[in-house]
Amino acid sequence: MDTVSVNQFRDKLKTFVEQVVTNHTPLKVTRRAGEAFVIMSADDWEREQETLYVLQNSSLMKQIADSLATHNSKTGYTPTSEELNEITGI
């Protein structure tokens, strides 16, 4: 993560905001007293919140772990050709 001072951020606000939104890379802004804050796009923030929700939900994490286990052991559900065609739109 790139880091800039609050003065640099203020002077080039438009450039930094465009960089954060376009490249989907957060930017750490430091203040003279040592505190810092992070700038990130709203899309990235929402994606992070969704990820945190899944990681904190033990039921969802169990489903993911169970699915991974059946996938690795090749004992999971295998869709038919028709189902695959429906899924892929072919």
Secondary structure as UniProt FT lines:
FT   STRAND          2..5
FT   HELIX           6..11
FT   HELIX           13..23
FT   STRAND          27..30
FT   TURN            32..33
FT   STRAND          36..39
FT   HELIX           42..56
FT   HELIX           58..72
FT   TURN            73..74
FT   HELIX           81..88
//
